[in-house]
Amino acid sequence: MSNLSFSHEPALYIGFANALLLVLVTFGVPLSGDQKTAIDTLLGAVLAIVAGIAIRSQVTPVSQIPAPVPAVPVVPGPPTG
């Protein structure tokens, strides 16, 4: 089974939050269209920030990547012929 943590699957959690909002409205929570849009936008923004923080903690900054080992130059052999 794949890793379903927020840092690996942020879209899954955003979709879950949107689906939960739709279920609440379907079962009678009185929200206007503007309120649903505002809640959806706020959830998306908060989850995007949290995802950015979670993903950033797993990225290696360029300054910490070890320098590549220099390649050995290829020296041509003596001419044949």
HELIX and SHEET records of a PDB file:
HELIX    1   1 PRO A   10  THR A   26  1                                  17    
HELIX    2   2 GLY A   33  ARG A   56  1                                  24    
HELIX    3   3 VAL A   62  GLN A   64  5                                   3    
END                                                                             
